Amino acid sequence: MTPARVARRIVSVPLVAILELVVLALTPVVLLVCLVVAAVARSTRPIRSSLLVGAYAAVGLSLIPRVLLRTDRDWDALVREVLGKAYAILRTLLDVRVVLEPGSATKAQVAATDRPVIVLARHCGPGDSLFIAWVLADHYRLRLGVVLKAALRWEPVVDLAGDHLPLCFVGRHEPNARARVTELAASMVAGDALLMFPEGGNFSWERWRKAVRKLFAAGAYRAAWAAVGQTHTLPPHRGGAGAALVGAPTADVLLLTHSGFADDGRDRPWWRLPVHRTLLMRTTLVPGTIVPRTEEALATWLTATWSDVDRWVAGVSSSDEP
């Protein structure tokens, strides 16, 4: 363990534990305030928000000693337990549920493959990654690895679990990020899945315009013009996906897209909780034999694939804000 990791955990573990204790202690008072606010605003969101924060603190506090003391021997079972608990909480407090579109990859199809799986998923809005992870780990029963932002190391449970689970933390402009993704993908076997988000972040018009300008500036005109016509998704980055596919040259690809939590299928403000919503997901299992591995061919395939993703999202949205 590196000195930097030890120093971070000396700070993050007690600090987050104390904050979660404070949150739990204040939850009854905050809930009373939220009841008044909810009555004035005629909205249940303040109450749901306070209960959700309290539930998050309770789950996090219960997990810190388990991952710190390594009381669990089956870490994949722990992942499924936590994701299942989180999904149940969100269904109860927010009335949000996941529905797989008919025609999506079945459990039997995914279980039948004798190769690892690279999951390329759409990323749109806070919280969607939890639902995606739940579908992969609980519904498809895959052993889950994830490429995460380095900032999530300050969440003690995620950081400590990274010692036992295939989690790859990458920072912006990190020079060896692709090499570490390739190394992680190379270690995968049948039944393993590596979850990646090629868009790199949640959709916003500012990010969309910046991404389009960047493609034009780089001379990637075909991808740039394709991105101009895709107004529900961000242009996919091929670096991380390419690194994973090179590391696991026989892996199948599971494409996963969803309808998002906003009426227009795009991002929503982080503070506006989705309530009484159905997250429609579509999954497609692509045999590894037809997924290109060379950089140029992969770029073309990924651009075309994300055009299909964008059209699907536009098709299930109820509005199309320009």
C-alpha positions as CSV (number, residue, x, y, z in Angstrom):
1,M,0.0,0.0,0.0
2,T,1.4,3.4,-1.0
3,P,2.0,6.2,1.5
4,A,-0.5,8.4,-0.4
5,R,-3.2,5.7,-0.1
6,V,-2.5,5.3,3.7
7,A,-2.6,9.1,4.2
8,R,-5.9,9.4,2.3
9,R,-7.6,6.6,4.3
10,I,-6.4,8.1,7.6
11,V,-8.3,11.2,6.7
12,S,-11.3,9.9,4.7
13,V,-12.4,6.9,6.8
14,P,-12.9,8.7,10.2
15,L,-14.1,11.9,8.5
16,V,-16.8,10.2,6.5
17,A,-17.8,8.0,9.4
18,I,-18.3,11.1,11.6
19,L,-20.2,12.9,8.9
20,E,-22.5,9.9,8.5
21,L,-23.1,9.7,12.3
22,V,-24.0,13.4,12.3
23,V,-26.4,12.9,9.4
24,L,-28.1,10.1,11.2
25,A,-28.4,12.1,14.4
26,L,-29.9,15.1,12.6
27,T,-32.2,13.1,10.4
28,P,-35.2,13.3,12.7
29,V,-34.9,17.1,13.0
30,V,-34.2,17.6,9.3
31,L,-37.2,15.4,8.5
32,L,-39.5,17.6,10.6
33,V,-38.3,20.7,8.8
34,C,-38.8,18.9,5.4
35,L,-42.3,18.0,6.4
36,V,-43.1,21.7,6.8
37,V,-41.3,22.6,3.5
38,A,-43.2,19.8,1.7
39,A,-46.5,21.1,3.0
40,V,-45.7,24.6,1.8
41,A,-44.3,23.5,-1.5
42,R,-46.9,20.8,-2.0
43,S,-44.2,18.3,-3.0
44,T,-42.9,15.1,-1.4
45,R,-39.4,15.7,-2.7
46,P,-38.0,17.4,0.5
47,I,-39.2,14.4,2.6
48,R,-37.9,11.9,0.1
49,S,-34.5,13.7,0.0
50,S,-34.0,13.7,3.7
51,L,-34.9,10.0,4.0
52,L,-32.6,9.2,1.1
53,V,-29.6,11.0,2.6
54,G,-30.3,9.3,5.9
55,A,-30.5,5.9,4.2
56,Y,-27.3,6.5,2.4
57,A,-25.5,7.4,5.6
58,A,-26.9,4.3,7.4
59,V,-25.8,1.9,4.6
60,G,-22.4,3.6,4.3
61,L,-21.8,3.5,8.1
62,S,-22.7,-0.2,8.3
63,L,-20.3,-1.1,5.4
64,I,-17.2,0.7,6.6
65,P,-16.3,-1.8,9.4
66,R,-17.1,-4.7,7.0
67,V,-14.7,-3.6,4.3
68,L,-12.2,-2.2,6.8
69,L,-12.0,-5.4,8.8
70,R,-12.5,-7.7,5.8
71,T,-15.3,-9.7,7.4
72,D,-16.7,-10.7,4.0
73,R,-14.9,-13.4,2.1
74,D,-17.2,-13.4,-1.0
75,W,-16.7,-9.8,-2.3
76,D,-18.9,-10.4,-5.4
77,A,-21.7,-11.5,-3.1
78,L,-21.2,-8.3,-1.0
79,V,-21.5,-6.2,-4.2
80,R,-24.8,-7.9,-5.1
81,E,-26.0,-7.4,-1.5
82,V,-25.2,-3.7,-1.4
83,L,-26.6,-3.0,-4.9
84,G,-29.8,-5.0,-4.1
85,K,-30.3,-3.1,-0.9
86,A,-29.7,0.3,-2.7
87,Y,-32.1,-0.6,-5.4
88,A,-34.8,-1.6,-2.8
89,I,-34.3,1.7,-1.0
90,L,-34.6,3.7,-4.2
91,R,-37.7,1.8,-5.3
92,T,-39.3,2.4,-1.8
93,L,-38.4,6.1,-1.4
94,L,-38.6,7.3,-4.9
95,D,-40.8,4.8,-6.7
96,V,-38.2,4.3,-9.4
97,R,-37.9,0.9,-11.1
98,V,-35.9,-0.6,-13.9
99,V,-37.6,-2.3,-16.9
100,L,-35.6,-4.1,-19.6
101,E,-37.0,-3.5,-23.1
102,P,-38.3,-6.6,-24.8
103,G,-35.7,-8.0,-27.1
104,S,-32.8,-7.1,-24.7
105,A,-30.1,-9.7,-24.0
106,T,-31.5,-12.4,-21.8
107,K,-30.0,-14.0,-18.7
108,A,-29.5,-17.2,-20.7
109,Q,-27.7,-15.5,-23.5
110,V,-25.3,-13.7,-21.2
111,A,-24.7,-16.8,-19.1
112,A,-24.0,-18.9,-22.2
113,T,-21.0,-17.0,-23.4
114,D,-17.7,-18.5,-22.5
115,R,-15.9,-15.1,-22.8
116,P,-15.7,-12.1,-20.5
117,V,-17.9,-9.1,-21.3
118,I,-17.0,-5.4,-21.8
119,V,-20.0,-3.3,-21.0
120,L,-20.3,0.0,-22.8
121,A,-23.1,2.0,-21.1
122,R,-24.8,5.3,-21.6
123,H,-24.2,7.7,-18.7
124,C,-26.9,10.3,-18.1
125,G,-27.6,11.9,-14.7
126,P,-26.6,11.2,-11.1
127,G,-27.6,7.8,-9.9
128,D,-28.0,6.0,-13.2
129,S,-24.7,4.1,-12.7
130,L,-26.2,2.4,-9.6
131,F,-29.1,1.1,-11.6
132,I,-26.8,-0.1,-14.3
133,A,-24.6,-1.9,-11.9
134,W,-27.6,-3.5,-10.2
135,V,-28.8,-4.9,-13.6
136,L,-25.4,-6.3,-14.4
137,A,-24.6,-7.8,-11.0
138,D,-28.1,-8.9,-9.8
139,H,-30.1,-9.6,-13.0
140,Y,-27.3,-10.9,-15.2
141,R,-25.2,-12.3,-12.3
142,L,-22.0,-11.0,-13.7
143,R,-18.9,-10.5,-11.5
144,L,-18.5,-6.7,-11.8
145,G,-15.5,-4.6,-12.5
146,V,-15.8,-0.9,-13.0
147,V,-13.7,2.0,-14.4
148,L,-14.2,4.9,-12.0
149,K,-13.1,8.4,-11.5
150,A,-10.2,8.8,-9.2
151,A,-12.2,11.2,-7.0
152,L,-14.3,8.3,-5.8
153,R,-11.4,7.1,-3.8
154,W,-12.5,9.6,-1.2
155,E,-15.5,7.5,-0.6
156,P,-14.1,5.0,2.0
157,V,-16.3,2.1,1.2
158,V,-15.4,2.3,-2.5
159,D,-11.8,2.9,-1.8
160,L,-11.4,0.0,0.6
161,A,-13.4,-2.3,-1.6
162,G,-11.0,-1.5,-4.4
163,D,-8.4,-3.7,-2.6
164,H,-10.5,-6.8,-3.2
165,L,-12.6,-6.0,-6.3
166,P,-11.6,-5.2,-9.9
167,L,-12.0,-1.4,-9.7
168,C,-9.9,0.8,-11.9
169,F,-9.6,4.4,-10.7
170,V,-8.5,6.9,-13.4
171,G,-7.9,10.6,-13.2
172,R,-8.1,13.2,-15.9
173,H,-5.0,13.3,-18.2
174,E,-3.5,10.4,-16.2
175,P,-0.7,9.1,-18.4
176,N,-1.0,5.4,-17.6
177,A,-4.8,5.2,-17.4
178,R,-5.2,3.2,-20.7
179,A,-2.5,0.8,-19.6
180,R,-4.2,0.0,-16.3
181,V,-7.5,-0.5,-18.1
182,T,-5.8,-2.9,-20.5
183,E,-4.2,-4.8,-17.6
184,L,-7.5,-5.1,-15.8
185,A,-9.3,-6.3,-18.9
186,A,-6.6,-8.9,-19.6
187,S,-7.2,-10.5,-16.2
188,M,-10.9,-11.1,-16.9
189,V,-12.4,-14.6,-17.4
190,A,-15.8,-15.9,-18.4
191,G,-18.5,-14.5,-16.1
192,D,-16.5,-11.2,-15.5
193,A,-17.8,-7.9,-16.8
194,L,-16.0,-4.6,-17.0
195,L,-18.3,-1.6,-16.9
196,M,-17.3,1.5,-18.8
197,F,-19.0,4.8,-19.8
198,P,-17.5,5.9,-23.2
199,E,-19.2,9.3,-22.9
200,G,-17.0,10.1,-19.9
201,G,-19.7,12.1,-18.1
202,N,-23.3,13.0,-17.9
203,F,-25.0,14.8,-20.8
204,S,-25.2,18.6,-20.7
205,W,-25.4,21.0,-23.6
206,E,-22.1,22.7,-22.5
207,R,-20.3,19.3,-22.6
208,W,-21.9,18.5,-25.9
209,R,-20.8,21.7,-27.6
210,K,-17.3,21.3,-26.2
211,A,-17.0,17.8,-27.4
212,V,-18.2,18.7,-30.9
213,R,-15.7,21.6,-31.1
214,K,-12.9,19.3,-29.9
215,L,-13.7,16.8,-32.7
216,F,-13.6,19.4,-35.4
217,A,-10.4,20.9,-34.0
218,A,-8.8,17.5,-34.1
219,G,-9.8,16.9,-37.7
220,A,-12.1,14.1,-36.9
221,Y,-14.7,15.4,-39.2
222,R,-16.8,12.2,-39.7
223,A,-17.2,11.8,-35.9
224,A,-17.8,15.5,-35.5
225,W,-20.6,15.6,-38.0
226,A,-22.1,12.5,-36.5
227,A,-22.0,14.2,-33.1
228,V,-23.8,17.2,-34.4
229,G,-26.7,15.0,-35.3
230,Q,-26.7,13.2,-31.9
231,T,-28.4,15.5,-29.5
232,H,-29.2,13.1,-26.7
233,T,-25.7,11.6,-26.1
234,L,-22.1,12.8,-25.9
235,P,-19.6,11.6,-28.5
236,P,-18.0,8.4,-27.2
237,H,-14.3,8.4,-26.3
238,R,-12.6,5.4,-27.9
239,G,-9.5,5.5,-25.7
240,G,-10.8,3.6,-22.7
241,A,-13.0,1.2,-24.7
242,G,-10.1,0.5,-27.1
243,A,-7.8,-0.2,-24.1
244,A,-10.3,-2.7,-22.7
245,L,-10.9,-4.4,-26.0
246,V,-7.2,-4.7,-26.7
247,G,-6.6,-6.2,-23.2
248,A,-9.5,-8.7,-23.7
249,P,-9.3,-9.5,-27.4
250,T,-11.9,-12.3,-27.2
251,A,-14.4,-10.5,-25.0
252,D,-18.0,-9.9,-26.0
253,V,-19.5,-6.5,-25.8
254,L,-22.7,-5.7,-23.9
255,L,-24.2,-2.4,-25.1
256,L,-26.5,-0.8,-22.5
257,T,-28.5,2.3,-22.9
258,H,-31.4,3.7,-21.0
259,S,-34.1,6.4,-21.1
260,G,-32.8,8.6,-18.4
261,F,-34.8,10.3,-15.7
262,A,-35.9,13.4,-17.6
263,D,-38.7,13.7,-20.0
264,D,-36.4,14.6,-22.9
265,G,-34.1,11.7,-22.2
266,R,-31.2,13.9,-21.2
267,D,-29.6,14.9,-17.9
268,R,-31.5,16.4,-15.0
269,P,-30.3,18.8,-12.2
270,W,-28.7,16.7,-9.4
271,W,-31.0,18.1,-6.8
272,R,-34.3,17.2,-8.7
273,L,-34.9,13.6,-7.5
274,P,-36.6,11.3,-10.0
275,V,-40.0,10.3,-8.5
276,H,-42.5,7.8,-9.9
277,R,-40.4,7.0,-12.9
278,T,-39.5,3.9,-14.9
279,L,-35.9,3.6,-16.2
280,L,-36.3,1.8,-19.5
281,M,-33.1,-0.1,-20.4
282,R,-32.0,-1.9,-23.6
283,T,-29.1,-4.3,-23.7
284,T,-27.5,-5.9,-26.7
285,L,-24.9,-8.6,-26.6
286,V,-22.4,-8.2,-29.5
287,P,-20.1,-11.2,-30.2
288,G,-16.5,-10.3,-29.8
289,T,-15.7,-11.8,-33.2
290,I,-17.4,-8.9,-34.9
291,V,-16.1,-6.1,-32.7
292,P,-13.1,-4.4,-34.3
293,R,-9.9,-4.1,-32.3
294,T,-7.8,-1.8,-34.5
295,E,-7.9,1.9,-33.6
296,E,-9.4,3.2,-36.8
297,A,-12.0,0.5,-37.2
298,L,-13.0,0.7,-33.6
299,A,-13.5,4.5,-33.9
300,T,-15.8,3.9,-36.9
301,W,-17.7,1.1,-35.1
302,L,-18.1,3.1,-31.9
303,T,-19.3,6.2,-33.7
304,A,-21.9,4.2,-35.6
305,T,-23.0,2.3,-32.4
306,W,-23.5,5.5,-30.5
307,S,-25.5,6.9,-33.3
308,D,-27.9,4.0,-32.8
309,V,-27.9,4.6,-29.0
310,D,-28.8,8.3,-29.6
311,R,-31.6,7.4,-32.0
312,W,-33.0,4.9,-29.5
313,V,-32.9,7.5,-26.7
314,A,-34.6,10.1,-28.9
315,G,-37.3,7.5,-29.8
316,V,-38.2,6.8,-26.2
317,S,-38.2,10.5,-25.1
318,S,-41.4,12.5,-24.9
319,S,-39.8,15.8,-26.0
320,D,-36.9,16.9,-28.2
321,E,-35.5,20.2,-26.9
322,P,-33.2,21.7,-29.5
